């Protein structure tokens, strides 16, 4: 027998706006990290003297160093929104390199 819980979210206007901002920050962080990953990976392939291939932890540190100056609007939502987006990108690349998934 399968038992499931169905939970419906019914946010008010302020909560809906916050959720939309958090989703937008997460999407921006994912796209930003994907672009950085591509550039750093290609640079490592061309010049082996550069630092090792990119990682999700390094990309999170890079974004944290930039977001106060370049992306202050990211500070309006929880830090977990961009953090989890980059962690999930790292997991997507792990699955890709292991042959379990397509390119993110």
Order of alpha helices (4+ residues) and beta strands (2+ residues): alpha-alpha-alpha
